[in-house]
Amino acid sequence: IPRPLVRRELPLLLLVCLGVYALAYRGIFDLWAGIALVACLPIVLLQLMKDEAASGEEADIPDLSLSLSVILTIGGLLVLLASSKALVWGATEVARHFGVSELIIGLTIVAVGTSLPELAASMASALKNKTDMALGTVIGSNFFNFLGVIGIAAIISPFAIEADVYTRDLPWTLGLTVFLLLIARFGAHGTLNRSYGILLLLLYVSYLWHISATIVPN
């Protein structure tokens, strides 16, 4: 795990998690909460870019023409977005057909479907030994989801926070962020090895079991 990520990005992500958790305590993400979150997004992005520039590290970028890079980027995004949207749409309709609640759909099927582009990008980066990009994809997505997605949604249409989200889902999110930070700082010489990967997957399965036990009637 890159040291800059341990020193800057993960602690900043933990701070953002705590901020969202504090806002959720009010029981609603209203217009002003949305504005506050969206306003923090460019500040966070600028800070990350500033820290990266100060580190003096240069990215190992392949020698491609600008036009080819743009075509590959746009084409890849379109394929990923289309495939994830198709999966979410199909799985959601099946789940609704069987009477599964919208909350559990959002926490499971939609969450997995919308994360497929990140998973594909992270796997491709890992296979090419570009671990910085793989981790950056995941952490950057969390920044945008917390600040951009929740913030924009609250601005467009303020929404209430269900009790289970505050007492179950957000604590899981916060706990996993702390766990990843502890792994990065103290575990296996700062390496996210296969054992930790398996453990993280098991924790995700435990979370799915937890929400199924608390949402789906026995």
C-alpha positions in Angstrom: 0.0 0.0 0.0 1.6 3.3 -1.0 2.7 5.4 1.9 1.1 8.6 0.6 -2.2 6.8 0.6 -1.7 5.8 4.3 -0.6 9.2 5.4 -3.2 11.3 3.5 -6.0 9.6 1.5 -7.2 7.1 4.1 -7.2 9.5 7.1 -9.0 12.0 4.9 -11.6 9.4 3.9 -12.1 8.5 7.6 -12.7 12.2 8.3 -15.3 12.4 5.5 -17.0 9.2 6.8 -17.3 10.8 10.3 -18.7 14.0 8.7 -21.4 12.1 6.9 -22.1 10.0 10.0 -22.6 13.3 12.0 -24.9 14.7 9.4 -26.9 11.5 9.3 -27.5 11.9 13.0 -30.0 14.7 12.2 -32.2 12.1 10.5 -32.4 13.8 7.2 -30.1 15.0 4.4 -31.6 18.3 3.5 -30.7 21.1 1.1 -28.1 22.6 3.4 -26.5 19.2 4.2 -26.3 18.5 0.5 -24.7 21.9 -0.2 -22.1 21.3 2.5 -21.2 17.9 1.1 -20.9 19.1 -2.5 -18.8 22.1 -1.3 -16.4 19.8 0.4 -15.8 17.7 -2.8 -13.6 20.2 -4.7 -11.8 21.1 -1.5 -10.9 17.4 -1.0 -9.9 16.9 -4.7 -7.7 20.0 -4.6 -6.0 18.9 -1.4 -5.3 15.4 -2.9 -3.9 16.9 -6.1 -1.8 19.4 -4.0 -0.4 16.6 -1.9 0.4 14.5 -5.0 2.2 17.4 -6.6 4.2 18.0 -3.4 5.2 14.4 -3.3 7.1 14.7 -6.6 6.0 11.3 -7.8 5.3 10.9 -11.4 2.7 8.5 -12.8 3.9 5.8 -15.2 1.7 6.6 -18.1 2.0 4.6 -21.4 3.0 6.4 -24.5 -0.4 6.8 -26.3 -1.6 9.5 -28.6 -4.2 11.9 -27.1 -6.9 10.9 -29.6 -6.4 7.2 -28.9 -6.4 7.8 -25.1 -9.7 9.8 -25.4 -11.3 7.1 -27.5 -10.2 4.3 -25.2 -11.3 6.2 -22.1 -14.8 7.1 -23.5 -15.3 3.7 -25.0 -14.3 1.9 -21.8 -16.6 4.1 -19.7 -19.6 3.6 -22.0 -19.2 -0.2 -21.9 -18.8 -0.3 -18.2 -21.7 2.0 -17.6 -24.0 0.2 -20.0 -23.2 -3.3 -18.6 -23.6 -2.2 -14.9 -26.8 -0.4 -15.7 -28.2 -3.5 -17.5 -27.3 -5.7 -14.5 -28.8 -3.3 -12.0 -32.0 -3.0 -14.0 -32.5 -6.7 -14.5 -31.6 -7.7 -11.0 -33.8 -5.0 -9.5 -36.8 -6.0 -11.5 -36.3 -9.6 -10.4 -35.9 -8.6 -6.7 -39.1 -6.4 -6.8 -41.0 -9.3 -8.4 -40.2 -11.4 -5.3 -41.1 -8.6 -3.0 -37.7 -7.6 -1.7 -37.6 -4.1 -0.1 -36.0 -1.2 -2.0 -33.5 -0.6 0.8 -32.1 -4.1 0.6 -32.0 -3.8 -3.2 -30.0 -0.6 -2.9 -27.6 -2.1 -0.3 -26.9 -5.2 -2.3 -27.9 -5.4 -6.0 -27.6 -1.8 -6.9 -24.5 -1.3 -4.8 -22.8 -4.3 -6.5 -23.9 -3.3 -10.0 -22.8 0.3 -9.7 -19.5 -0.9 -8.4 -18.7 -3.1 -11.4 -16.8 -0.3 -13.2 -14.6 0.2 -10.2 -14.1 -3.5 -9.8 -13.2 -3.9 -13.5 -10.8 -0.9 -13.4 -9.2 -2.1 -10.1 -8.7 -5.7 -11.4 -7.2 -4.4 -14.7 -4.8 -2.2 -12.7 -3.9 -5.0 -10.3 -3.2 -7.4 -13.1 -0.8 -4.8 -14.6 0.8 -4.3 -11.2 -0.6 -0.8 -11.0 -1.6 -1.1 -7.4 -1.7 2.7 -6.8 -4.4 3.1 -9.5 -6.4 0.1 -8.2 -6.5 1.5 -4.6 -7.0 5.0 -5.9 -10.0 3.9 -7.9 -11.7 2.5 -4.8 -10.9 5.4 -2.5 -11.7 8.1 -5.0 -15.0 6.5 -5.6 -15.8 6.6 -1.9 -14.9 10.3 -1.8 -17.3 11.0 -4.7 -20.1 8.8 -3.3 -20.0 10.4 0.1 -19.6 14.0 -1.0 -20.9 14.1 -4.6 -23.6 11.5 -4.8 -25.2 12.0 -1.4 -24.8 15.8 -1.7 -26.3 16.1 -5.1 -29.2 13.8 -4.2 -30.0 15.8 -1.1 -29.9 19.1 -3.1 -32.3 17.7 -5.7 -34.6 16.0 -3.3 -33.9 16.0 0.5 -34.4 12.5 2.0 -34.9 11.1 5.5 -32.4 8.6 7.0 -33.9 5.3 8.1 -32.9 4.2 11.6 -31.2 1.0 10.3 -29.0 3.1 8.0 -27.6 5.1 10.9 -27.4 2.2 13.4 -26.2 -0.5 11.1 -25.0 0.5 7.6 -23.0 3.6 8.4 -21.2 2.0 11.4 -20.2 -0.9 9.1 -18.9 1.6 6.6 -17.0 3.5 9.3 -15.6 0.3 10.8 -14.4 -1.0 7.5 -12.6 2.3 6.8 -10.9 2.1 10.1 -10.0 -1.5 9.5 -8.4 -0.7 6.2 -6.5 2.2 7.7 -5.2 -0.2 10.4 -4.1 -2.7 7.8 -2.3 -0.1 5.8 -0.5 1.2 8.9 0.3 -1.9 10.9 -0.5 -5.1 8.9 1.9 -7.2 6.9 4.4 -4.4 6.4 1.8 -2.2 4.7 0.9 -4.9 2.1 -2.7 -5.8 1.3 -2.0 -9.5 0.7 -4.4 -12.3 -0.2 -5.2 -13.1 3.4 -6.4 -9.6 4.0 -8.3 -9.7 0.7 -10.1 -12.9 1.8 -10.8 -11.4 5.2 -12.3 -8.3 3.6 -14.5 -10.5 1.4 -15.7 -12.5 4.5 -16.5 -9.2 6.2 -18.6 -8.2 3.2 -20.4 -11.5 3.3 -21.0 -10.9 7.1 -22.5 -7.5 6.3 -24.8 -9.1 3.7 -25.9 -11.6 6.3 -26.4 -8.9 8.8 -28.7 -6.8 6.6 -30.6 -9.9 5.5 -31.2 -10.8 9.1 -32.4 -7.3 10.1 -34.5 -6.4 7.0 -35.9 -9.6 5.5 -38.6 -11.2 7.7 -37.9 -14.7 9.0 
